[in-house]
């Protein structure tokens, strides 16, 4: 199992960081090989530049500016996102990561003479995990349409393996959360990661 974890939060001491650590602990328990992209810690530049936009369709040159993340994306069979939900959607940093990294001939194949629509490019990804926190209630998030969740579980999900396994967990009403609710959520995250990893072969290298 090769897991690529995308972590997006500006505060290294945040509850979102605790969620990330729970994810990493459970992946380690399952013997997964893991790569982490901590977008804020890396100072990832989320803005798609005019130069990148003009070369967006020019593969493989369109990967040059984000080669590290593209390599990790191609390497993994498990993709996990850990982030806070802001205004019902993805933080700008994470949305910018999608804009710049999920380029043609990596995440999807462009229409051509034989195909009128795009085709999936991430069929090697068999597991997709999404872990978030929301200030709004579950009901209000549902009423608005949960655009962040839908972008990742559906928009990216449809580019992954047809029989992919998907897990999702959100802590709603974060502004009125309690130590008990946060602990319960971390336990829920751990259980979801266990479900995601069930049946996966460990790939961590054996020490010499």
Protein Blocks (a to p, Z undefined) as FASTA:
>chain_A
ZZddddddfblkbmklmmmmmmmmmmmmnopacddddfklnopafbdcfklmmmmmmcfk
lmmmmmmmmmmmmmpmbdcdddddeehiacfklmmmmmmmmcghilpccddfklcbdcdf
klmpmbdcdddddfbdfklmmmnoommlmmmmmmmmmmmcfkbccdddddehkllgcfkl
mmmmmmmmmmmmmmmmgopacfbdcdZZ
